Amino acid sequence: MADSASTSHGGAPPVAHQFATARQQREAANLGMWFFLVQEVLFFGGLFTVYAVYRFRFPEAWAEASRELDVKLGAINTAVLITSSLTMAMAVHGAQLGKRSQQMVSLLLTLALGATFLGIKAIEYHHKWVEHLMPAPGFQFHGASSGPEVGHARLFFACYFVMTGMHALHMVIGFGLLLWLLKNAAAGVYSGAYNTPVENVGLYWHFVDIVWIFLFPLLYLVHPR
């Protein structure tokens, strides 16, 4: 049963002038989101291809470099993001039912989990900075003695920072979208009749979570510990 406060804007959904019906508008928005996610798959697919080429060329150096990553922090972040997918799904469900309180609580929880993920990732980046494992001048890798192996390990950390950095950027964008949804949810914008933005942001958030589920084993579990 919908919250009484959520019905203040619960009439017919707003329809932009270029659409004939609300259904057409919703289908166009959903199609646009899926097209966007497809190009995101292509973008991350390019990064994964670079990763695969260098990993198979320098397996030993990459296995040693991977040991420098904190598996426990990576595993915690994986659990955090999986939980955030659940809370995001709850927000979508609340919007579909027109329950304002469920929307807002679920969005706040998703925001808190997203902030936790970024905070843990910042701690990891700081550790790599202190240990001189940033792929920049001054890079030091003590897991190998020869020059070529050090260079190969540097390639690993270059991939690590590019891939996790781009993922973190997508998380920050998602954070902004969640704040926008929260503002609208507080105003009672979303209801059973109009909840397309919540659904589409939910798709985006789930996609970002799935990307991390691939990144975690590929970067943190290169070699059995």
TAGI-V98391 format. One record per pair of residues at least 4 apart in sequence whose C-alpha atoms are under 7 Angstrom apart, sorted by sequence separation. I is the first residue (numbers start at 1). J is the second residue. D is the distance in whole Angstrom. If there is no record, write none. Layout:
BEGIN
I/J/D, I/J/D
END
This chain:
BEGIN
2/6/7, 6/10/7, 15/19/7, 20/24/7, 21/25/6, 22/26/6, 23/27/6, 24/28/6, 25/29/6, 26/30/6, 27/31/6, 28/32/6, 29/33/6, 30/34/6, 31/35/6, 32/36/6, 33/37/6, 34/38/6, 35/39/7, 36/40/6, 37/41/6, 38/42/6, 39/43/6, 40/44/6, 41/45/6, 42/46/6, 43/47/7, 44/48/6, 45/49/6, 46/50/6, 47/51/6, 48/52/6, 49/53/6, 50/54/6, 51/55/6, 52/56/6, 53/57/6, 54/58/6, 55/59/5, 58/62/6, 59/63/6, 60/64/6, 61/65/6, 62/66/6, 63/67/7, 70/74/6, 71/75/6, 72/76/6, 73/77/6, 74/78/6, 75/79/6, 76/80/6, 77/81/6, 78/82/6, 79/83/6, 80/84/6, 81/85/6, 82/86/7, 83/87/6, 84/88/6, 85/89/6, 86/90/6, 87/91/6, 88/92/6, 89/93/6, 90/94/6, 91/95/6, 92/96/6, 93/97/6, 94/98/6, 95/99/6, 99/103/6, 100/104/6, 101/105/6, 102/106/6, 103/107/6, 104/108/6, 105/109/6, 106/110/6, 107/111/6, 108/112/6, 109/113/6, 110/114/6, 111/115/6, 112/116/6, 113/117/6, 114/118/6, 115/119/6, 116/120/6, 117/121/6, 118/122/6, 119/123/6, 120/124/6, 121/125/6, 122/126/6, 123/127/6, 124/128/6, 125/129/6, 126/130/6, 127/131/6, 128/132/6, 129/133/6, 135/139/6, 146/150/6, 147/151/6, 148/152/6, 149/153/6, 150/154/6, 151/155/6, 152/156/7, 153/157/7, 154/158/6, 155/159/6, 156/160/6, 157/161/6, 158/162/6, 159/163/6, 160/164/6, 161/165/5, 162/166/6, 163/167/6, 164/168/6, 165/169/6, 166/170/6, 167/171/6, 168/172/6, 169/173/6, 170/174/6, 171/175/6, 172/176/6, 173/177/6, 174/178/6, 175/179/6, 176/180/6, 177/181/6, 178/182/6, 179/183/6, 180/184/6, 181/185/6, 182/186/6, 183/187/7, 184/188/6, 185/189/6, 190/194/5, 191/195/6, 195/199/7, 196/200/6, 197/201/6, 198/202/6, 199/203/6, 200/204/6, 201/205/6, 202/206/6, 203/207/6, 204/208/6, 205/209/6, 206/210/6, 207/211/6, 208/212/7, 209/213/6, 210/214/7, 211/215/6, 212/216/6, 214/218/6, 215/219/6, 216/220/6, 217/221/5, 218/222/6, 19/24/6, 94/99/5, 95/100/7, 128/133/5, 129/134/6, 134/139/6, 144/149/6, 184/189/5, 185/190/6, 190/195/5, 217/222/7, 15/21/7, 19/25/6, 94/100/7, 128/134/6, 132/138/7, 133/139/5, 144/150/6, 15/22/6, 55/62/6, 132/139/5, 133/140/6, 94/102/5, 95/103/6, 132/140/5, 133/141/7, 13/22/7, 94/103/5, 141/150/6, 15/25/7, 91/102/6, 91/103/4, 91/106/5, 90/106/6, 91/107/6, 181/198/7, 88/106/6, 87/106/5, 88/107/7, 135/154/6, 87/109/6, 88/110/6, 135/157/6, 87/110/6, 134/157/7, 135/158/5, 177/201/7, 84/110/5, 84/113/6, 174/205/6, 81/113/7, 80/113/6, 80/117/7, 170/208/7, 77/117/6, 73/120/7, 118/168/7, 160/219/7, 111/175/6, 111/178/7, 107/178/7, 107/182/6, 104/182/6, 64/143/6, 104/185/6, 103/185/7, 104/186/7, 100/185/6, 61/149/6, 65/153/5, 100/188/7, 61/152/6, 62/153/6, 65/156/7, 6/98/6, 61/153/5, 98/190/7, 6/99/6, 98/191/4, 6/100/5, 58/152/7, 62/156/6, 97/191/7, 98/192/5, 2/97/6, 95/190/6, 96/191/6, 97/192/5, 2/98/5, 3/99/5, 95/191/6, 96/192/4, 2/99/5, 3/100/6, 95/192/6, 96/195/6, 95/195/6, 92/198/6, 92/199/6, 51/159/7, 92/202/7, 89/202/7, 88/202/6, 47/163/7, 85/206/6, 82/209/7, 81/209/6, 78/213/7, 74/216/7, 71/220/6, 69/220/6, 66/219/6, 66/220/6, 66/222/6, 63/222/5, 63/223/5, 33/200/6, 26/196/6, 30/200/7, 9/188/6, 8/188/6, 9/189/6, 13/193/6, 7/188/7, 10/191/5, 12/193/6, 13/194/5, 6/188/5, 10/193/7, 6/191/7
END
